[in-house]
Amino acid sequence: MKRLLSFLIILALVVFVGFKAGAWWLADQRLAEARTALSEIGVLQRGNISSALDGRLLLKQAGWQDFRLTQPLELGLVELDTGSPVSLLTALMYPEPLPSDWQLKVEQASMVLEPVMFRNWVTAGAEAEDAPAPLVVLSCAPDPRQQLGSGDLTRMGIDAIRGDLLLIQDSEGLHAELNTVDTGSLEVHWPGARLQLLDSELTLAGAQDNASVTLRDGGLMRRLSAYCGRETGLTVNEWAGKAATALDAGLRARGYQASDQLVALYRQWLTEGGELVFPVAATTGTPDIPVRTEDNPEATWPVTYNGATVPDVYLTTIEVVEPPLPAEAMEPVAVQEEPGKQGWYEEDSENAAGWIGRQVRITLSNGNQVEGRLDIVREREMDITRSVGGGEVSYPILIRAISQFEVWRRGRAD
């Protein structure tokens, strides 16, 4: 009996060590393959690998550095649960196809925010000349073409994006939850959908029904609308009204007209936030807003806002009208310089780097003016620092949006 007990103990230890070693080695091989496959767009840090006898694989202190971004995505804990040790080893040995049931958790994920998150080579030439008017226009700067960015979030006090991710694959379909700190949450339930790994690429199959999306802002929209209204010199309602007008114009440029309720819902969300529940098309992954026609005059989008169904949310088709050509801007009148006298004198914005540290006044193409200290000049933008509420705030200004660049200096003799 003693020998049998000793044999069983030794056998259990051998199985335990074999499972641990096998899981570690297989996970290391799969992660090395993933690192190689993703090497053209970023660097994958696998962190520390461990496993559990209940079929879980854990990665601690993993990370991802996308070459397009200036900051890495830190992953405190990544946990893959396949339900059993046999399923885990099988999935690691033969990742195609994925197990029928599995669960993926990502905890303590974070990315530090900077005023400029995308590298210059990513943003250069990103805007196509013939691109239609954008649907979402959230301007939080004197220049309305300068859209909401990471710099605005940092000035609002959000210095990083932090949160947890949960993916559950089972017989009913795919369920995803993303919960963040200070920036809301997102839930997606996709009946029948199944993630598959084919030729080292993740694909979504079997998604025949629309997905149900639940979006909660966590108080972000109230903070955002108040901030953007203040920065643009508008009230919250005026700022939201401009954004709603931009949505309507963007849809018209694509041949659609939004119902009054759709525009009102968008405006209400921008100012108050809350909870939105709406369907997303399985084929495109975009909100499935129906288009009313003569054959379907009662079509409406089944969207709920803070638990109440919003009626009459739909689109109708219209004829696209080409926008009129904008009037050419008037040439600024050159100020005659008086030698030795302090004043605002125009300079070439291409030579702005020579005036770093000086007070400048910039007139934008929309007529707005920005005055402050010139701190940084980059390839596509310059930073102007202004005194606000007893402190200083730096604002990036797109160089292409500048129509006049003036410097406070002494006049020069001709």
Secondary structure by P-SEA (a helix, b strand, c coil): caaaaaaaaaaaaaaaaaaaaaaaaaaaaaaaaaaaaacccccccccbbbbcccbbbbbcccbbbbccccbbbbbcbbbbbcccaaaaaaaaaccccccccbbbbbcbbbbbbccccccccccccccccccccccbbbbccccccccccaaaaaaaccccccbbbbbbbccccbbbbbbbccccbbbbbbccbbbbbcccbbbbccccbbbbbbbbccaaaaaaaaaaaaaacccaaaaaaaaaaaaaaaaaaacccccaaaaaaaaaaaccccbbbbbbbccccccbbbbbcccccccccccccccccccccbbbbbcccccccccccccccccccccccccccccccccccccccbbbbbbcccccccccccccccccbbbbbbbcccbbbbbbbccccccbbbbbbbbbcc
